[in-house]
Amino acid sequence: MRSIRWVHATLAATTLVALCGAGSTARTEPLVRSGIGLQTCAKLSADLKPSEGLNHLPNALVFYWVQGYLSAANIHLLNEYNDYVDVGAVDADTILALIAKYCKANPDKRPVNAIDKFITDAAKIDIKESDAFDPWDH
C-alpha cells in the first residue's frame, strides 16, 4: 500500500512542477503571438546589441522575425508589383544596425516601421507576371 501512496505523491509532485513550468510559458505568450518586431522601440532597444550579432538572443529573434516579415511582404510584392526583395541578400548586421539606430531615434515607434521603410527602399528583383504565383489559387 505504501508504494501506491508514493506513486500518487510522485505523480502529484510531477504535475505540480509541470504546471509551474506552464506558468512561465504563459508569461512569454504575448511576445510570441505579437512578434518581437511589433514591440515598442523603447522596450526593445535596451535589449539589442548589434555588435554581438546572432550570438545574442534578442538580436537573433529580431533578425529571424524580419526574415519572416520579408517573406510575407514578398508574397504581396510578387502578386501586386511582380517584384520582390531578395531575402537571402539581407544580412543580420545590416538589419540589426538599422533597427538599433531607428529605435534609438524613435523610442515611441515600432521596429516594423523601420522594416517597412527598408522594404520600400530596397532594390527589388523583377519577374514576369506569368512567373508570379497565388498561393491561395488552387
N, CA, C and O of each residue as an XYZ file, in Angstrom:
552
protein
N       0.803     -1.179      0.000
C       0.000      0.000      0.000
C       0.860      1.263      0.000
O       0.507      2.276     -0.604
N       1.963      1.180      0.673
C       2.849      2.313      0.764
C       3.383      2.719     -0.612
O       3.533      3.914     -0.867
N       3.667      1.794     -1.486
C       4.204      2.120     -2.802
C       3.165      2.843     -3.657
O       3.533      3.669     -4.492
N       1.898      2.558     -3.471
C       0.851      3.246     -4.231
C       0.781      4.707     -3.786
O       0.638      5.604     -4.617
N       0.879      4.943     -2.491
C       0.899      6.328     -1.986
C       2.118      7.067     -2.534
O       2.029      8.232     -2.922
N       3.239      6.383     -2.557
C       4.446      7.006     -3.076
C       4.269      7.372     -4.552
O       4.681      8.452     -4.977
N       3.660      6.477     -5.332
C       3.405      6.739     -6.751
C       2.473      7.936     -6.890
O       2.709      8.804     -7.730
N       1.427      7.997     -6.089
C       0.483      9.121     -6.153
C       1.167     10.425     -5.761
O       0.946     11.456     -6.396
N       1.989     10.388     -4.727
C       2.703     11.587     -4.295
C       3.676     12.057     -5.384
O       3.796     13.253     -5.652
N       4.360     11.103     -5.999
C       5.293     11.440     -7.074
C       4.535     12.026     -8.261
O       4.975     13.011     -8.854
N       3.415     11.433     -8.604
C       2.590     11.921     -9.702
C       2.082     13.328     -9.409
O       2.086     14.187    -10.290
N       1.646     13.566     -8.177
C       1.166     14.894     -7.796
C       2.293     15.920     -7.873
O       2.089     17.034     -8.353
N       3.461     15.550     -7.407
C       4.606     16.466     -7.444
C       5.007     16.776     -8.883
O       5.314     17.921     -9.216
N       5.003     15.759     -9.727
C       5.346     15.949    -11.133
C       4.341     16.865    -11.812
O       4.715     17.734    -12.601
N       3.077     16.670    -11.507
C       2.032     17.520    -12.079
C       2.209     18.961    -11.630
O       2.063     19.884    -12.430
N       2.523     19.158    -10.359
C       2.737     20.499     -9.831
C       3.910     21.181    -10.526
O       3.817     22.352    -10.894
N       4.997     20.468    -10.706
C       6.164     21.029    -11.390
C       5.809     21.388    -12.834
O       6.200     22.446    -13.325
N       5.071     20.511    -13.511
C       4.670     20.775    -14.893
C       3.786     22.013    -14.977
O       3.927     22.820    -15.896
N       2.879     22.163    -14.023
C       2.010     23.338    -14.023
C       2.786     24.613    -13.759
O       2.481     25.654    -14.340
N       3.765     24.550    -12.908
C       4.612     25.722    -12.650
C       5.370     26.108    -13.910
O       5.516     27.295    -14.202
N       5.847     25.144    -14.646
C       6.540     25.412    -15.906
C       5.605     26.012    -16.930
O       6.007     26.879    -17.706
N       4.348     25.557    -16.943
C       3.371     26.104    -17.878
C       3.107     27.569    -17.578
O       2.823     28.342    -18.493
N       3.194     27.960    -16.332
C       3.001     29.355    -15.968
C       4.053     30.255    -16.584
O       3.740     31.370    -17.003
N       5.293     29.796    -16.647
C       6.341     30.616    -17.248
C       6.135     30.736    -18.742
O       6.471     31.766    -19.327
N       5.593     29.708    -19.375
C       5.290     29.772    -20.800
C       4.206     30.796    -21.056
O       4.263     31.527    -22.045
N       3.223     30.859    -20.183
C       2.129     31.810    -20.358
C       2.637     33.251    -20.301
O       2.080     34.122    -20.969
N       3.666     33.514    -19.532
C       4.197     34.872    -19.456
C       4.857     35.295    -20.764
O       4.868     36.487    -21.073
N       5.397     34.381    -21.531
C       6.043     34.740    -22.790
C       5.072     34.737    -23.957
O       5.410     35.212    -25.041
N       3.886     34.216    -23.759
C       2.936     34.066    -24.849
C       2.628     35.364    -25.601
O       2.596     35.336    -26.831
N       2.399     36.507    -24.928
C       2.094     37.714    -25.701
C       3.179     38.078    -26.703
O       2.860     38.525    -27.805
N       4.446     37.903    -26.358
C       5.531     38.198    -27.275
C       5.500     37.244    -28.467
O       5.726     37.659    -29.604
N       5.223     35.985    -28.209
C       5.181     35.000    -29.279
C       4.042     35.313    -30.245
O       4.215     35.198    -31.458
N       2.897     35.701    -29.732
C       1.748     35.963    -30.582
C       1.842     37.272    -31.333
O       1.316     37.382    -32.440
N       2.495     38.261    -30.765
C       2.519     39.563    -31.412
C       3.773     39.767    -32.255
O       3.762     40.586    -33.173
N       4.818     39.067    -31.975
C       6.051     39.215    -32.725
C       6.937     40.286    -32.136
O       6.463     41.347    -31.730
N       8.202     40.010    -32.092
C       9.151     40.936    -31.479
C       9.251     42.235    -32.273
O       9.560     43.280    -31.701
N       8.998     42.186    -33.565
C       9.062     43.385    -34.391
C       7.927     44.357    -34.155
O       7.954     45.484    -34.649
N       6.920     43.923    -33.395
C       5.788     44.790    -33.095
C       5.869     45.406    -31.702
O       4.971     46.141    -31.293
N       6.938     45.107    -30.979
C       7.149     45.719    -29.663
C       7.548     47.174    -29.858
O       7.988     47.555    -30.943
N       7.401     47.979    -28.837
C       7.848     49.363    -28.961
C       9.374     49.406    -28.961
O      10.040     48.553    -28.374
N       9.893     50.399    -29.621
C      11.349     50.563    -29.651
C      11.890     50.802    -28.252
O      12.980     50.334    -27.920
N      11.139     51.527    -27.426
C      11.591     51.785    -26.061
C      11.798     50.476    -25.312
O      12.747     50.340    -24.539
N      10.917     49.524    -25.538
C      11.009     48.225    -24.864
C      12.136     47.374    -25.451
O      12.795     46.635    -24.719
N      12.360     47.469    -26.739
C      13.292     46.594    -27.424
C      14.731     47.111    -27.446
O      15.669     46.319    -27.353
N      14.918     48.413    -27.566
C      16.258     48.941    -27.826
C      17.275     48.630    -26.725
O      18.464     48.476    -27.004
N      16.819     48.538    -25.500
C      17.762     48.213    -24.413
C      18.302     46.787    -24.540
O      19.391     46.487    -24.052
N      17.545     45.916    -25.192
C      17.954     44.513    -25.325
C      18.821     44.237    -26.547
O      19.536     43.236    -26.581
N      18.768     45.103    -27.543
C      19.544     44.864    -28.764
C      21.009     45.205    -28.565
O      21.358     46.210    -27.945
N      21.855     44.344    -29.106
C      23.304     44.566    -29.083
C      23.845     44.162    -30.458
O      24.378     43.064    -30.622
N      23.706     45.057    -31.448
C      24.099     44.721    -32.815
C      25.525     44.202    -32.950
O      25.797     43.375    -33.821
N      26.427     44.665    -32.118
C      27.819     44.227    -32.226
C      27.998     42.745    -31.885
O      29.008     42.149    -32.258
N      27.044     42.149    -31.190
C      27.142     40.733    -30.831
C      26.516     39.808    -31.872
O      26.568     38.586    -31.733
N      25.928     40.389    -32.906
C      25.353     39.586    -33.981
C      24.291     38.618    -33.494
O      23.569     38.897    -32.537
N      24.206     37.482    -34.161
C      23.171     36.499    -33.845
C      23.510     35.645    -32.623
O      22.727     34.774    -32.246
N      24.665     35.882    -32.001
C      25.008     35.174    -30.767
C      24.218     35.690    -29.578
O      24.171     35.041    -28.533
N      23.600     36.846    -29.728
C      22.790     37.467    -28.677
C      21.320     37.176    -29.001
O      20.833     37.570    -30.061
N      20.616     36.494    -28.104
C      19.259     36.008    -28.379
C      18.290     37.090    -28.855
O      17.610     36.856    -29.854
N      18.178     38.254    -28.219
C      17.247     39.256    -28.746
C      17.580     39.666    -30.182
O      16.676     39.898    -30.984
N      18.861     39.754    -30.508
C      19.257     40.058    -31.892
C      18.746     38.982    -32.842
O      18.184     39.284    -33.894
N      18.946     37.732    -32.463
C      18.513     36.623    -33.315
C      16.998     36.637    -33.494
O      16.499     36.443    -34.603
N      16.272     36.866    -32.409
C      14.808     36.911    -32.505
C      14.350     37.998    -33.460
O      13.453     37.778    -34.274
N      14.961     39.165    -33.363
C      14.593     40.266    -34.252
C      14.922     39.915    -35.697
O      14.091     40.102    -36.585
N      16.109     39.414    -35.935
C      16.507     39.120    -37.312
C      15.627     38.040    -37.943
O      15.211     38.175    -39.094
N      15.344     36.983    -37.205
C      14.513     35.921    -37.769
C      13.076     36.377    -37.944
O      12.385     35.922    -38.856
N      12.618     37.275    -37.077
C      11.290     37.856    -37.272
C      11.280     38.658    -38.574
O      10.330     38.571    -39.352
N      12.341     39.441    -38.812
C      12.430     40.246    -40.033
C      12.415     39.342    -41.266
O      11.748     39.661    -42.250
N      13.130     38.232    -41.229
C      13.122     37.323    -42.380
C      11.704     36.831    -42.678
O      11.300     36.773    -43.839
N      10.967     36.485    -41.660
C       9.585     36.044    -41.857
C       8.710     37.171    -42.381
O       7.869     36.959    -43.255
N       8.909     38.356    -41.850
C       8.139     39.516    -42.294
C       8.436     39.822    -43.763
O       7.529     40.114    -44.543
N       9.718     39.752    -44.129
C      10.093     39.981    -45.528
C       9.491     38.929    -46.452
O       9.048     39.245    -47.556
N       9.476     37.700    -46.006
C       8.883     36.630    -46.816
C       7.406     36.892    -47.059
O       6.911     36.713    -48.172
N       6.709     37.313    -46.022
C       5.282     37.624    -46.174
C       5.095     38.836    -47.085
O       4.193     38.846    -47.923
N       5.934     39.850    -46.928
C       5.840     41.036    -47.783
C       6.110     40.671    -49.239
O       5.516     41.247    -50.150
N       7.006     39.715    -49.451
C       7.318     39.304    -50.821
C       6.117     38.691    -51.536
O       5.975     38.863    -52.747
N       5.271     37.996    -50.831
C       4.068     37.439    -51.468
C       3.219     38.578    -52.020
O       2.720     38.510    -53.143
N       3.064     39.615    -51.223
C       2.311     40.785    -51.687
C       3.012     41.453    -52.876
O       2.381     41.752    -53.890
N       4.318     41.681    -52.740
C       5.057     42.337    -53.817
C       4.979     41.543    -55.123
O       4.790     42.118    -56.195
N       5.125     40.237    -55.029
C       5.071     39.393    -56.232
C       3.721     39.492    -56.929
O       3.650     39.610    -58.152
N       2.672     39.445    -56.156
C       1.340     39.425    -56.747
C       0.835     40.800    -57.162
O       0.000     40.896    -58.062
N       1.314     41.850    -56.539
C       0.848     43.190    -56.881
C       1.776     43.919    -57.845
O       1.308     44.658    -58.711
N       3.079     43.721    -57.708
C       4.033     44.519    -58.478
C       5.008     43.685    -59.309
O       5.837     44.241    -60.029
N       4.917     42.378    -59.218
C       5.809     41.480    -59.954
C       7.280     41.731    -59.642
O       8.129     41.693    -60.533
N       7.571     41.988    -58.376
C       8.948     42.090    -57.927
C       9.027     41.644    -56.468
O       8.003     41.432    -55.818
N      10.243     41.505    -55.967
C      10.414     41.058    -54.583
C      11.787     41.465    -54.074
O      12.680     41.814    -54.845
N      11.932     41.412    -52.743
C      13.208     41.678    -52.085
C      13.909     40.340    -51.896
O      13.306     39.383    -51.410
N      15.174     40.272    -52.278
C      15.941     39.039    -52.108
C      16.271     38.868    -50.624
O      17.199     39.492    -50.111
N      15.507     38.023    -49.945
C      15.682     37.806    -48.510
C      17.064     37.237    -48.214
O      17.634     37.530    -47.163
N      17.606     36.439    -49.106
C      18.922     35.855    -48.915
C      20.043     36.882    -48.898
O      21.120     36.621    -48.361
N      19.793     38.050    -49.485
C      20.817     39.091    -49.532
C      20.730     40.042    -48.336
O      21.570     40.928    -48.179
N      19.723     39.857    -47.507
C      19.549     40.713    -46.335
C      20.317     40.088    -45.176
O      19.987     38.991    -44.725
N      21.345     40.791    -44.695
C      22.184     40.199    -43.654
C      21.847     40.763    -42.270
O      21.293     41.855    -42.137
N      22.194     39.997    -41.271
C      21.875     40.335    -39.886
C      22.512     41.655    -39.456
O      21.864     42.456    -38.783
N      23.756     41.893    -39.828
C      24.438     43.116    -39.416
C      23.684     44.358    -39.886
O      23.505     45.310    -39.125
N      23.247     44.343    -41.133
C      22.519     45.484    -41.700
C      21.198     45.703    -40.970
O      20.877     46.826    -40.582
N      20.440     44.635    -40.784
C      19.123     44.742    -40.150
C      19.241     45.164    -38.694
O      18.504     46.038    -38.239
N      20.154     44.554    -37.965
C      20.294     44.894    -36.549
C      20.740     46.340    -36.354
O      20.242     47.029    -35.464
N      21.672     46.800    -37.177
C      22.124     48.190    -37.093
C      20.987     49.146    -37.458
O      20.795     50.173    -36.808
N      20.245     48.799    -38.495
C      19.120     49.621    -38.929
C      18.080     49.768    -37.816
O      17.630     50.876    -37.523
N      17.706     48.657    -37.204
C      16.686     48.689    -36.155
C      17.210     49.394    -34.903
O      16.487     50.179    -34.290
N      18.440     49.125    -34.524
C      19.012     49.783    -33.339
C      19.040     51.302    -33.524
O      18.671     52.046    -32.615
N      19.474     51.757    -34.692
C      19.530     53.187    -34.973
C      18.126     53.789    -34.987
O      17.887     54.848    -34.406
N      17.215     53.112    -35.648
C      15.832     53.600    -35.732
C      15.197     53.684    -34.340
O      14.562     54.682    -34.001
N      15.372     52.643    -33.549
C      14.762     52.608    -32.222
C      15.366     53.645    -31.278
O      14.665     54.204    -30.434
N      16.646     53.895    -31.420
C      17.284     54.925    -30.584
C      16.684     56.292    -30.889
O      16.461     57.092    -29.980
N      16.426     56.559    -32.156
C      15.877     57.844    -32.569
C      14.356     57.936    -32.396
O      13.804     59.034    -32.333
N      13.680     56.782    -32.321
C      12.212     56.756    -32.271
C      11.696     55.792    -31.204
O      11.077     54.785    -31.548
N      11.929     56.065    -29.940
C      11.524     55.116    -28.893
C      10.015     54.874    -28.827
O       9.578     53.846    -28.309
N       9.226     55.797    -29.339
C       7.773     55.657    -29.293
C       7.218     54.858    -30.475
O       6.021     54.575    -30.523
N       8.067     54.501    -31.413
C       7.628     53.755    -32.602
C       7.940     52.270    -32.440
O       8.378     51.830    -31.377
N       7.710     51.502    -33.511
C       7.964     50.063    -33.500
C       8.987     49.706    -34.576
O       9.052     50.378    -35.606
N       9.790     48.659    -34.356
C      10.787     48.252    -35.351
C      10.179     47.937    -36.721
O      10.837     48.121    -37.745
N       8.950     47.473    -36.746
C       8.308     47.138    -38.014
C       8.243     48.365    -38.929
O       8.273     48.227    -40.152
N       8.154     49.563    -38.340
C       8.138     50.780    -39.162
C       9.446     50.938    -39.929
O       9.440     51.348    -41.090
N      10.566     50.617    -39.289
C      11.868     50.681    -39.965
C      11.952     49.637    -41.071
O      12.517     49.896    -42.134
N      11.393     48.465    -40.821
C      11.438     47.394    -41.830
C      10.528     47.725    -43.003
O      10.868     47.418    -44.145
N       9.382     48.342    -42.750
C       8.512     48.764    -43.852
C       9.241     49.751    -44.761
O       9.146     49.656    -45.985
N       9.961     50.690    -44.172
C      10.745     51.641    -44.978
C      11.870     50.917    -45.714
O      12.154     51.210    -46.876
N      12.503     49.974    -45.031
C      13.566     49.180    -45.661
C      13.025     48.470    -46.905
O      13.674     48.465    -47.951
N      11.838     47.874    -46.788
C      11.227     47.167    -47.922
C      10.930     48.141    -49.056
O      11.187     47.840    -50.222
N      10.398     49.288    -48.721
C      10.074     50.296    -49.738
C      11.327     50.752    -50.480
O      11.307     50.911    -51.700
N      12.404     50.958    -49.749
C      13.637     51.491    -50.343
C      14.546     50.422    -50.958
O      15.429     50.751    -51.749
N      14.344     49.167    -50.611
C      15.243     48.093    -51.058
C      15.168     47.883    -52.575
O      14.128     48.077    -53.203
N      16.297     47.485    -53.127
C      16.323     47.094    -54.534
C      15.453     45.846    -54.696
O      15.488     44.935    -53.869
N      14.692     45.826    -55.751
C      13.778     44.707    -55.985
C      14.225     43.918    -57.208
O      14.873     44.447    -58.111
N      13.867     42.666    -57.211
C      14.123     41.799    -58.360
C      12.804     41.661    -59.110
O      11.803     41.213    -58.551
N      12.814     42.048    -60.376
C      11.606     41.976    -61.191
C      11.418     40.575    -61.755
O      12.382     39.863    -62.035
N      10.163     40.201    -61.913
C       9.824     38.926    -62.556
C       8.739     39.190    -63.591
O       8.101     40.242    -63.581
N       8.535     38.218    -64.489
C       7.438     38.320    -65.436
C       6.142     38.007    -64.697
O       6.127     37.210    -63.759
N       5.068     38.636    -65.126
C       3.778     38.408    -64.487
C       3.392     36.926    -64.514
O       2.749     36.429    -63.589
N       3.782     36.238    -65.563
C       3.451     34.811    -65.668
C       4.188     33.973    -64.627
O       3.773     32.853    -64.328
N       5.287     34.511    -64.067
C       6.036     33.789    -63.034
C       5.481     34.018    -61.623
O       5.820     33.293    -60.687
N       4.621     35.039    -61.487
C       4.019     35.310    -60.182
C       3.080     34.168    -59.846
O       2.535     33.514    -60.736
N       2.899     33.938    -58.583
C       2.027     32.859    -58.153
C       1.044     33.375    -57.112
O       1.294     34.372    -56.435
N      -0.057     32.686    -57.002
C      -1.031     32.996    -55.957
C      -1.105     31.750    -55.081
O      -1.666     30.737    -55.497
N      -0.543     31.813    -53.869
C      -0.508     30.617    -53.027
C      -1.892     30.120    -52.637
O      -2.043     28.979    -52.199
N      -2.890     30.960    -52.793
C      -4.244     30.539    -52.418
C      -5.067     30.115    -53.628
O      -6.237     29.760    -53.490
N      -4.462     30.152    -54.810
C      -5.161     29.731    -56.028
C      -4.978     28.224    -56.192
O      -3.855     27.749    -56.362
N      -6.048     27.491    -56.144
C      -5.955     26.031    -56.267
C      -6.432     25.562    -57.594
O      -6.422     24.361    -57.865
